[in-house]
Amino acid sequence: MIKRNLINTAFDEEFGKQMRFIIGPRQCGKTTAAKWFLQKYNCQNLYYNWDNRHVRDRYIEDNHFFSRDIYNVNSSWNKPVLCLDEIHKYPKWKNILKDFYDSFCNELLFIVTGSARLDMMRKSGDSLAGRYFTFRLNPFILQEFSTGNFHEPFESAQKWINNKLEKPIYRKNELEALLTFSGYPEPLISGSDRFHRKWQTDYMDRLIREDLREITNFQEMENLAILMKLLPDKVSSPLSINSLTNDLKSSFQTVSNYLNALELGYLIFRVPSYSKKIARSIKKEKKVYFYDWTRISNIGSRFENYVACELKAITELWTDAGLGNYSLYYVKNRDGKESDFLIVKDDTPYLLIEVKLSRTNIEYHHKKNSQILNVPFIQIVREEGIAEISDKHCQMSASRFFS
């Protein structure tokens, strides 16, 4: 197994006795990461998949059924580690987790894996508050796919850039694989075009027709599939919901609900605009991106989507590790001048980013935005062999910057 960055953060003893909720897209490796950790510390027999009828029957017979298994485990961690997979599909699962935690939090570390429903609960709040920490697992990014290492954030973005300028390491082959097969483990590791196409089709059909049907009240699920076909052409530009209402012949609220459902199901994510300190900025429209960037045929939009996923995964990893509160935005004013991404740390601009396929002169408005926001600027390019800096404005190949 390729080691995931999440393992270095979610399972750190410093996070105490709280349950570890691991959420993220379906088939991005949540269960694999949890099983790897259990096996490392001789706790593999404490994995329980609640899709399994045998596990549910054991619970019905004995609400604390796993207590009998603990004594047969010689954990090499500071206490036994137990994983509850897919428990969110079981009725009244939150009450069950509350009981488990309150009864055994001093004796066990609980790992809970899931996706949409766990995220819904996290956002809505409930009686489990204070009993868990959430960790988000995204599809593979270049750093972990190539090295499996975890890099903590630098004190300043300029130090991050300087570090990459000092290390002439390019991960060309790994980047090409990611751009071709996505960051999802199965198609990425297979390296097969046929497998990737089949996996991609089945993935979307299964998620829309099964997972989203369970968590929404939509009657016309086909509209979600239609929307998924329309969105790839909208990537890299602020998304107008009004334009989608005409395409789907639906109301603004209905289309908005569809987008929320796709976001909840981890098919898409949206990046808001940043308005502070930028004159005449646009505040409402968000940009939409796919977790699976290979759904986008346009090479430029696909590359920007890939960079968006890299930045999203990195900022969420740093935030979940307790290293600061990082957020991702884009910058655009009403004159149409746009900088693709802005990383914000603790409500303060940290790094301004533009994405290009090849090396080009850095446009004036990026330099101006960088000056106004008082942050370094980097132009990340698909072209290989690029690493240069001029007047504090950097241009670098993605295979180097994200390695």
C-alpha positions in Angstrom: 0.0 0.0 0.0 1.2 3.5 -0.8 1.3 5.3 2.6 -1.3 8.1 2.8 -0.5 11.5 4.4 -3.6 11.1 6.6 -1.9 8.3 8.6 0.6 10.8 10.0 -2.2 13.1 11.2 -5.4 11.3 12.0 -3.7 8.7 14.2 -1.4 10.9 16.1 -1.6 10.2 19.9 -1.6 14.0 20.5 -5.2 14.1 19.5 -6.1 12.2 22.6 -9.1 9.8 23.1 -11.5 11.5 20.6 -12.9 9.2 17.9 -11.3 9.7 14.6 -13.9 10.3 11.8 -12.3 9.8 8.4 -14.5 11.2 5.6 -14.0 11.7 1.9 -15.0 10.5 -1.5 -16.0 6.9 -2.0 -13.1 4.6 -3.0 -10.4 7.2 -2.2 -8.8 4.8 0.4 -10.4 5.5 3.8 -10.9 1.9 4.7 -7.5 0.9 3.3 -5.8 3.5 5.4 -7.7 2.5 8.6 -6.9 -1.2 8.0 -3.2 -0.4 7.5 -3.1 1.3 10.8 -4.9 -1.5 12.6 -2.6 -4.1 11.1 0.5 -2.1 12.0 -0.5 -2.2 15.7 -1.8 -5.8 15.7 -5.4 -4.7 15.9 -6.7 -6.1 12.5 -9.2 -8.3 14.3 -11.0 -5.2 15.6 -12.2 -4.1 12.2 -16.0 -4.2 11.8 -17.9 -3.5 8.6 -21.5 -2.7 9.3 -22.5 -3.7 5.8 -21.8 -7.2 7.0 -24.9 -9.0 8.4 -22.7 -10.9 10.9 -21.5 -7.7 12.5 -25.1 -6.3 12.8 -26.3 -9.6 14.3 -23.6 -9.5 16.9 -24.6 -6.0 17.9 -28.2 -7.1 18.2 -27.2 -10.0 20.5 -24.8 -7.8 22.6 -24.6 -4.0 22.3 -20.9 -4.2 23.3 -20.0 -7.2 21.3 -16.5 -6.1 20.5 -15.6 -6.1 24.2 -15.0 -9.8 24.0 -12.6 -9.4 21.1 -10.4 -6.8 22.8 -9.0 -9.4 25.2 -7.7 -11.4 22.2 -5.7 -8.5 20.8 -2.2 -7.6 22.0 -2.1 -4.0 20.7 1.4 -2.5 20.2 -0.2 1.0 20.3 -0.9 2.6 23.7 -4.4 0.9 23.7 -6.4 -1.2 21.3 -7.6 0.5 18.1 -11.0 -0.4 16.7 -12.5 0.6 13.3 -16.2 0.9 12.6 -16.7 1.0 8.9 -20.0 2.0 7.3 -21.8 2.3 10.7 -23.5 5.4 9.4 -25.8 3.2 7.3 -27.2 1.6 10.5 -30.4 3.1 12.2 -29.7 5.4 15.1 -26.0 5.0 14.5 -25.1 8.3 16.3 -26.7 7.0 19.5 -24.7 3.8 19.1 -21.4 5.7 18.7 -22.2 7.9 21.7 -22.8 4.8 23.8 -19.6 3.1 22.5 -17.5 6.2 23.2 -18.9 7.0 26.6 -18.4 3.4 27.7 -15.0 2.7 26.3 -13.2 6.0 25.4 -10.5 5.3 28.0 -9.9 1.8 26.8 -10.1 2.0 23.0 -9.3 4.3 20.2 -12.3 4.4 17.8 -11.8 5.0 14.1 -15.0 5.7 12.1 -14.9 5.8 8.3 -17.6 7.1 6.0 -18.5 9.8 3.5 -21.7 11.8 2.9 -23.7 11.0 6.0 -20.7 11.5 8.3 -20.1 14.9 6.7 -23.8 15.8 7.1 -23.6 15.1 10.8 -20.4 17.0 11.1 -21.9 20.1 9.6 -25.3 19.9 11.3 -24.0 19.2 14.8 -25.5 16.8 17.4 -24.9 15.0 20.7 -21.6 13.6 19.5 -20.0 17.1 19.7 -16.7 17.0 21.6 -16.4 13.2 21.1 -14.6 13.2 17.8 -12.2 14.9 15.4 -12.8 14.9 11.7 -10.1 14.1 9.1 -10.6 14.5 5.4 -9.0 12.1 3.0 -8.8 13.3 -0.6 -7.6 11.3 -3.7 -3.9 11.0 -4.1 -1.8 14.1 -4.6 1.7 14.1 -6.1 3.7 14.3 -2.9 2.2 11.2 -1.3 1.9 9.3 -4.6 5.6 9.8 -5.3 7.2 9.7 -1.8 4.5 9.1 0.8 6.0 11.9 2.9 4.1 14.5 4.9 5.4 18.1 4.7 4.2 20.5 7.3 3.4 24.0 6.2 6.2 26.5 6.1 6.1 29.6 8.3 5.7 31.7 5.2 4.7 30.9 1.6 8.0 32.5 0.5 9.9 29.9 2.4 7.8 27.2 0.8 8.7 28.6 -2.7 12.4 29.0 -1.8 12.5 25.4 -0.6 11.2 24.2 -3.9 13.6 26.4 -5.8 16.5 24.9 -3.9 15.5 21.3 -4.7 15.6 20.5 -8.4 13.3 17.5 -8.1 10.7 16.8 -10.9 8.1 14.1 -10.7 7.2 14.0 -14.4 6.1 10.4 -14.6 4.0 10.5 -11.5 2.3 13.8 -12.5 1.5 12.3 -16.0 -0.1 9.3 -14.3 -2.2 11.5 -12.0 -3.4 13.7 -14.9 -4.3 10.6 -17.0 -5.9 8.3 -14.4 -7.0 10.6 -11.6 -5.9 10.4 -7.9 -8.3 7.6 -7.0 -6.2 4.5 -6.0 -7.7 1.8 -8.2 -7.5 3.5 -11.7 -4.2 5.2 -10.7 -2.4 2.1 -9.7 -3.9 0.0 -12.5 -2.4 2.3 -15.1 -5.0 0.9 -17.6 -7.0 3.2 -19.9 -9.7 0.5 -20.2 -10.0 0.0 -16.5 -10.1 3.7 -15.9 -12.9 4.3 -18.3 -15.0 1.4 -16.9 -14.3 2.4 -13.3 -15.2 6.0 -14.0 -18.6 5.2 -15.5 -19.6 2.7 -12.8 -18.4 5.0 -10.1 -20.7 7.9 -11.1 -23.7 5.7 -11.8 -23.4 3.9 -8.5 -22.8 7.0 -6.4 -25.7 9.0 -8.0 -28.2 6.1 -8.1 -27.3 4.6 -4.7 -25.5 6.9 -2.3 -27.2 10.2 -3.2 -30.6 8.6 -3.5 -30.3 7.6 0.2 -29.4 11.0 1.5 -31.6 13.2 -0.7 -35.3 13.5 -1.5 -34.9 14.0 -5.2 -37.4 12.3 -7.4 -35.6 12.9 -10.7 -32.2 11.5 -10.1 -31.5 11.6 -13.8 -31.1 15.4 -13.6 -28.1 14.8 -11.4 -26.5 12.7 -14.1 -27.3 15.4 -16.7 -25.8 18.1 -14.5 -22.6 16.0 -14.2 -22.3 16.0 -18.0 -22.8 19.8 -18.1 -20.4 20.8 -15.4 -17.0 19.8 -17.0 -17.4 22.7 -19.5 -17.9 25.1 -16.5 -14.7 24.2 -14.8 -12.1 27.1 -14.4 -14.8 29.8 -14.6 -17.1 31.2 -12.0 -20.2 29.1 -12.1 -23.5 30.8 -12.9 -26.5 28.8 -11.5 -28.8 30.9 -13.6 -27.3 29.5 -16.8 -27.8 26.0 -15.5 -31.5 26.6 -14.8 -32.0 27.1 -18.6 -30.1 23.9 -19.4 -32.0 21.8 -16.9 -35.3 23.5 -17.2 -35.4 23.8 -13.4 -35.7 26.5 -10.8 -32.7 28.3 -9.3 -33.3 26.6 -5.9 -33.6 23.2 -7.5 -30.3 23.5 -9.4 -28.7 24.9 -6.2 -29.9 21.8 -4.3 -28.5 19.5 -7.0 -25.1 21.2 -6.7 -25.2 20.8 -2.9 -26.0 17.1 -3.4 -23.1 16.6 -5.8 -20.8 18.4 -3.3 -22.1 16.4 -0.4 -21.5 13.2 -2.4 -17.9 14.2 -3.0 -18.3 14.4 -6.8 -17.5 18.2 -6.9 -16.3 20.9 -4.7 -16.6 24.7 -5.0 -14.1 27.4 -4.4 -15.4 30.8 -3.3 -14.1 34.2 -4.2 -12.0 36.3 -1.9 -13.1 39.9 -1.5 -11.1 41.5 1.3 -8.7 44.3 0.1 -9.6 43.6 -3.6 -11.4 46.6 -5.1 -14.6 45.8 -7.1 -14.3 42.1 -6.4 -17.0 39.6 -7.2 -18.4 38.1 -4.0 -21.0 35.5 -4.9 -20.0 33.3 -7.8 -18.0 30.2 -6.9 -15.8 28.1 -9.2 -16.6 24.4 -9.4 -14.1 21.5 -9.7 -14.3 17.7 -9.8 -12.5 15.4 -7.4 -11.9 13.3 -10.5 -10.3 15.8 -12.9 -10.1 13.2 -15.7 -13.8 13.9 -16.4 -12.6 17.1 -18.1 -11.5 16.8 -21.7 -10.1 20.3 -22.1 -6.4 20.0 -21.2 -6.1 23.5 -19.7 -9.2 23.1 -17.5 -8.2 19.6 -16.5 -4.8 20.9 -15.4 -6.3 23.7 -13.4 -8.8 21.3 -11.8 -5.8 19.0 -10.8 -4.0 22.0 -9.2 -7.3 22.9 -7.3 -7.4 19.3 -6.0 -3.7 19.5 -4.9 -4.3 22.8 -3.1 -7.5 21.6 -1.5 -5.9 18.4 -0.2 -2.8 20.2 1.1 -4.8 22.9 2.9 -7.3 20.4 4.4 -4.4 18.2 5.6 -2.7 21.1 7.3 -5.9 22.2 8.9 -7.0 18.8 10.1 -3.5 18.3 11.6 -4.0 21.3 13.8 -1.3 23.3 12.1 -3.5 26.3 11.3 -6.8 27.1 9.7 -6.2 27.1 5.9 -8.8 27.9 3.3 -8.8 28.1 -0.5 -10.2 30.9 -2.6 -9.9 32.6 -6.0 -9.6 36.3 -6.8 -11.5 38.0 -9.5 -12.7 41.6 -9.9 -15.5 43.0 -12.0 -13.1 43.9 -14.8 -12.7 40.1 -15.4 -9.1 40.1 -14.1 -8.6 36.8 -12.2 -6.0 35.0 -10.2 -6.9 31.3 -10.0 -6.2 30.6 -6.3 -5.4 32.2 -3.0 -4.5 30.2 0.1 -5.5 31.9 3.3 -4.1 31.0 6.7 -6.0 32.1 9.8 -7.9 34.7 7.8 -4.7 36.2 6.4 -3.7 35.8 2.7 -0.8 33.3 2.5 0.0 32.6 -1.2 -1.5 33.7 -4.5 -1.4 31.2 -7.4 -2.0 31.3 -11.2 -2.2 28.1 -13.4 -0.9 27.9 -16.9 0.0 25.1 -19.3 3.3 26.6 -20.2 5.7 29.3 -19.2 4.5 32.8 -20.0 5.1 36.3 -18.8 3.4 37.0 -15.5 0.5 39.3 -16.1 0.3 42.7 -14.4 -2.9 42.1 -12.4 -1.3 39.1 -10.6 1.5 41.3 -9.5 -0.9 44.0 -8.4 -3.1 41.5 -6.5 0.1 40.1 -4.9 1.1 43.6 -3.8 -2.4 44.5 -2.5 -2.7 41.2 -0.5 1.0 41.4 0.6 1.6 37.7 -0.4 4.1 35.9 -2.6 2.9 34.9 -6.1 3.6 31.7 -8.0 2.6 30.7 -11.5 2.3 26.9 -11.6 2.8 25.5 -15.1 2.3 22.1 -16.8 5.5 22.5 -18.8 8.5 20.7 -17.4 11.9 22.1 -16.3 10.6 25.5 -15.2 11.8 27.0 -11.9 12.6 30.8 -11.9 11.9 33.8 -9.8 11.9 37.5 -10.7 11.1 40.4 -8.4 9.5 37.9 -5.8 7.2 36.5 -8.5 7.9 32.8 -9.1 7.1 30.5 -12.0 7.5 26.7 -11.5 6.6 23.3 -13.0 3.8 21.5 -11.1 5.9 18.4 -11.0 8.5 20.3 -8.9 6.3 22.5 -6.8 4.0 19.6 -5.6 6.7 17.0 -5.3 
